[in-house]
Amino acid sequence: MWLINIFEGQLDFYIAMILRLIAACLLGGIIGYEREHVHRPAGFRTHILVCVGSALVMITSEFIYLKYSSQVNVDPARLGAQVISGIGFLGAGTIIKEGVNVKGLTTAASLWAVSCVGIAVGIGFYSGAFIATIIIFLTLVVIKKTQGKRSSRNIRLFVHTEIKKGQVREISRIIEEMGVEVKKTDIISSDRDGEMVLRFTLDILHHIPLVELIETILCHGSVRRVYEE
């Protein structure tokens, strides 16, 4: 009976709360679906949880303000500010460093953006939340497709080869003939006599298979071993 009395006293607030949490679930799910579709570490459920949690934080802030503002000085934005700064620990878990490449930055950014969407929904700023969700989704889907046609990635390739005059220039020529840009070349000492290790920092287009590049380099008679860092 006491529970019914609580809802009757603030029925409008609780209806708004339910609508806001549902909206946060839907908007977070839209972004999360795209991340799940491309097999990112933080996908559908993670984005929903972040968005709903952020919305609940702002709803709680509003509830505290309505209930206690007449008694004490209450800042309704304080809890939301903690969400924006605290979401970083979750985003950091999606970032993976592989050699010179860093993966997961986009997913980390999408988690932070989704938390902001949740904050907007939680405070009742629906128009801003919906427009932001559309922009975020288009950024993840449309811009990625246009970038995929011309984007490249940086890799480090280690080549174990015999010590010969002009060897570095020869292997660099082989790499460049594959359409790969050699950004930097380092010569590293080897534990084996008569062998040197070359470390190439390359800018390789996504449509060029790395396996094919390695096989081409291995076909050079003096090359003993090739691998990516």
C-alpha positions as CSV (number, residue, x, y, z in Angstrom):
1,M,0.0,0.0,0.0
2,W,2.8,2.4,0.9
3,L,4.4,1.7,-2.5
4,I,1.2,2.8,-4.3
5,N,1.1,6.0,-2.3
6,I,4.7,6.8,-3.3
7,F,3.8,6.5,-7.0
8,E,0.6,8.4,-6.6
9,G,2.5,11.3,-5.0
10,Q,4.9,11.7,-7.9
11,L,3.2,9.8,-10.8
12,D,4.4,12.3,-13.5
13,F,8.0,11.9,-12.4
14,Y,7.9,8.1,-12.5
15,I,6.2,8.0,-15.9
16,A,8.9,10.4,-17.2
17,M,11.6,8.2,-15.6
18,I,10.3,5.0,-17.3
19,L,10.1,6.8,-20.7
20,R,13.6,8.2,-20.3
21,L,15.1,4.8,-19.4
22,I,13.4,3.1,-22.4
23,A,14.6,5.9,-24.7
24,A,18.1,5.5,-23.3
25,C,17.9,1.8,-23.9
26,L,16.9,2.3,-27.6
27,L,19.4,5.0,-28.4
28,G,22.3,3.1,-26.7
29,G,21.2,0.0,-28.5
30,I,21.4,1.7,-31.9
31,I,25.0,2.6,-31.4
32,G,25.8,-0.7,-29.7
33,Y,24.3,-2.7,-32.6
34,E,26.7,-1.1,-35.0
35,R,29.7,-1.8,-32.8
36,E,28.5,-5.4,-32.3
37,H,28.1,-5.8,-36.1
38,V,31.8,-5.0,-36.7
39,H,32.8,-7.3,-33.8
40,R,34.1,-4.7,-31.4
41,P,34.9,-5.6,-27.8
42,A,32.2,-3.3,-26.4
43,G,29.0,-4.1,-28.3
44,F,25.2,-4.1,-28.0
45,R,24.7,-4.8,-24.3
46,T,27.7,-2.7,-23.2
47,H,26.4,0.4,-24.9
48,I,22.9,-0.1,-23.6
49,L,24.1,-0.5,-20.1
50,V,26.3,2.7,-20.3
51,C,23.4,4.7,-21.8
52,V,20.8,3.5,-19.4
53,G,23.2,3.9,-16.4
54,S,24.0,7.5,-17.4
55,A,20.3,8.3,-17.8
56,L,19.6,6.9,-14.4
57,V,22.3,9.0,-12.9
58,M,20.7,12.2,-14.3
59,I,17.2,11.0,-13.2
60,T,18.6,10.5,-9.7
61,S,20.1,14.0,-9.8
62,E,16.8,15.4,-10.7
63,F,15.1,13.4,-8.0
64,I,17.6,14.6,-5.4
65,Y,17.1,18.2,-6.6
66,L,13.3,18.0,-6.4
67,K,13.3,16.4,-3.0
68,Y,16.1,18.3,-1.2
69,S,16.6,21.6,-3.0
70,S,14.3,23.4,-0.5
71,Q,16.5,22.1,2.4
72,V,20.0,22.3,1.1
73,N,22.0,23.6,-1.8
74,V,21.9,20.9,-4.5
75,D,23.8,20.9,-7.8
76,P,21.9,18.7,-10.2
77,A,24.8,18.5,-12.7
78,R,27.4,17.1,-10.3
79,L,26.5,13.4,-10.7
80,G,26.4,13.8,-14.5
81,A,29.9,15.3,-14.5
82,Q,31.2,12.3,-12.6
83,V,29.8,10.0,-15.4
84,I,31.6,12.0,-18.1
85,S,34.9,11.7,-16.3
86,G,34.5,8.2,-14.9
87,I,33.5,6.5,-18.2
88,G,37.2,6.6,-19.2
89,F,38.0,3.4,-17.3
90,L,35.6,1.5,-19.4
91,G,36.8,3.0,-22.6
92,A,40.4,2.2,-21.7
93,G,39.5,-1.5,-21.6
94,T,38.6,-1.5,-25.3
95,I,41.9,0.0,-26.4
96,I,44.4,-2.5,-27.7
97,K,47.9,-1.8,-28.9
98,E,49.2,-4.1,-31.6
99,G,52.7,-3.1,-32.7
100,V,52.5,0.5,-33.9
101,N,48.8,0.3,-34.4
102,V,46.2,1.2,-31.7
103,K,42.8,-0.4,-32.0
104,G,39.6,0.3,-30.0
105,L,39.8,4.1,-29.9
106,T,36.6,4.5,-31.9
107,T,34.7,2.1,-29.6
108,A,36.1,4.0,-26.6
109,A,34.9,7.2,-28.1
110,S,31.5,5.7,-28.8
111,L,31.1,4.6,-25.2
112,W,31.9,8.1,-24.0
113,A,29.4,9.6,-26.6
114,V,26.7,7.1,-25.6
115,S,27.2,8.1,-21.9
116,C,26.6,11.7,-23.0
117,V,23.5,10.7,-24.9
118,G,22.2,8.9,-21.7
119,I,22.8,12.0,-19.7
120,A,20.8,14.1,-22.2
121,V,17.9,11.6,-22.1
122,G,18.1,11.4,-18.3
123,I,17.6,15.1,-17.9
124,G,14.8,15.1,-20.5
125,F,16.8,16.7,-23.4
126,Y,15.3,14.3,-26.0
127,S,15.9,16.4,-29.1
128,G,19.6,16.7,-28.4
129,A,19.9,13.0,-27.6
130,F,18.1,11.9,-30.7
131,I,20.1,14.2,-33.0
132,A,23.4,13.2,-31.4
133,T,22.5,9.5,-31.8
134,I,21.9,10.0,-35.5
135,I,25.2,11.9,-35.9
136,I,27.1,9.2,-34.0
137,F,25.6,6.4,-36.0
138,L,26.3,8.1,-39.3
139,T,29.8,8.8,-38.2
140,L,30.4,5.1,-37.4
141,V,28.7,3.7,-40.5
142,V,28.9,6.2,-43.4
143,I,32.3,7.8,-42.8
144,K,33.9,4.4,-42.1
145,K,32.8,3.2,-45.6
146,T,34.3,6.3,-47.3
147,Q,37.5,6.0,-45.3
148,G,37.8,2.3,-46.1
149,K,38.3,3.1,-49.8
150,R,41.5,5.1,-49.2
151,S,42.7,4.6,-45.6
152,S,45.9,2.9,-44.7
153,R,47.5,1.5,-41.6
154,N,51.0,1.6,-40.1
155,I,52.9,-1.6,-39.4
156,R,56.4,-2.6,-38.4
157,L,57.9,-5.4,-40.4
158,F,61.1,-7.2,-39.3
159,V,63.3,-8.7,-42.0
160,H,66.2,-11.0,-41.2
161,T,68.6,-11.0,-44.1
162,E,72.3,-11.6,-45.0
163,I,74.7,-8.7,-44.7
164,K,75.3,-7.5,-48.2
165,K,76.0,-4.2,-49.8
166,G,72.9,-2.5,-51.0
167,Q,70.6,-4.9,-49.3
168,V,68.5,-2.3,-47.5
169,R,67.9,-0.4,-50.8
170,E,67.0,-3.6,-52.6
171,I,64.4,-4.7,-50.0
172,S,63.0,-1.2,-49.8
173,R,62.6,-1.3,-53.6
174,I,60.7,-4.6,-53.4
175,I,58.3,-3.2,-50.8
176,E,57.7,0.0,-52.7
177,E,56.9,-2.0,-55.9
178,M,54.0,-3.5,-54.0
179,G,52.6,0.0,-53.5
180,V,53.6,0.3,-49.9
181,E,55.3,3.4,-48.5
182,V,58.5,2.9,-46.5
183,K,58.3,5.6,-43.8
184,K,61.4,4.6,-41.8
185,T,64.1,1.9,-41.9
186,D,66.2,0.9,-38.8
187,I,69.1,-1.6,-38.8
188,I,69.2,-3.8,-35.7
189,S,72.0,-6.1,-34.8
190,S,71.4,-9.8,-34.9
191,D,72.7,-12.6,-32.7
192,R,73.7,-14.6,-35.7
193,D,76.9,-14.0,-37.6
194,G,76.5,-12.6,-41.1
195,E,72.9,-11.6,-40.5
196,M,71.3,-8.2,-39.9
197,V,67.7,-7.4,-38.9
198,L,65.9,-4.6,-40.7
199,R,62.9,-2.9,-39.1
200,F,60.7,-1.3,-41.7
201,T,57.9,1.1,-40.6
202,L,55.4,0.9,-43.4
203,D,52.3,2.7,-44.5
204,I,50.2,0.0,-46.2
205,L,46.8,0.4,-47.8
206,H,44.0,-1.8,-46.5
207,H,43.5,-3.5,-49.8
208,I,47.1,-4.8,-50.0
209,P,47.3,-8.2,-48.3
210,L,50.1,-8.3,-45.7
211,V,50.7,-12.0,-46.4
212,E,51.3,-11.3,-50.0
213,L,53.9,-8.6,-49.1
214,I,55.7,-10.9,-46.8
215,E,55.8,-13.7,-49.4
216,T,57.2,-11.3,-52.0
217,I,60.0,-10.2,-49.6
218,L,60.8,-13.9,-48.7
219,C,61.2,-14.7,-52.4
220,H,64.4,-12.5,-52.3
221,G,67.3,-15.0,-52.0
222,S,69.1,-13.3,-49.1
223,V,66.1,-13.0,-46.9
224,R,65.8,-15.6,-44.1
225,R,62.8,-14.5,-42.1
226,V,60.0,-11.9,-42.2
227,Y,57.4,-11.1,-39.5
228,E,55.2,-8.3,-38.2
229,E,55.8,-6.8,-34.8
